[in-house]
């Protein structure tokens, strides 16, 4: 076991993304709005030990009430538009929306147009765009790390 952990540590260092310039954390709430699951596989790889986005302060949360970022995958279908908007409304301010993959961005979608609500940015203000079909785990992590400063706000004296 020890040898396996040691080798995993060496692999992590070999593919390591640069350390974030600004320390912090982001809680992500993922909503699959009608995808082929390609982006979900890459997102799972980004969280797995090989890439381990948790070491950069990124974590997945089960409730939108605990989330900083609403992470959308897939083209938003008419049936998922309502639950997506409900998840967004449940999030505390400040909040960000990330569109992960070409489908969420409305690019190269193959589907029945009558069943689609459109790209994510037609329904919500998208702050983070992560293109690709699907984007690689390193691209996902880099885009989310780049978004960390967007949630920074100065602490008022009465809050300290």
Secondary structure, DSSP 8 states (H G I E B T S, - for coil): -HHHHHHHHHHHHHH-----SS---EEEEEEESS--SHHHHHHHHHHSTTT-GGGGTEEE-S-GGG-SEEEEES-EEHHHHHHHHHHHHHS-SS-EEEEESHHHHT-S--S-GGGEEE-HHHHS---EEE-STT--HHHHHHHHHHHGGGG-----TTT-
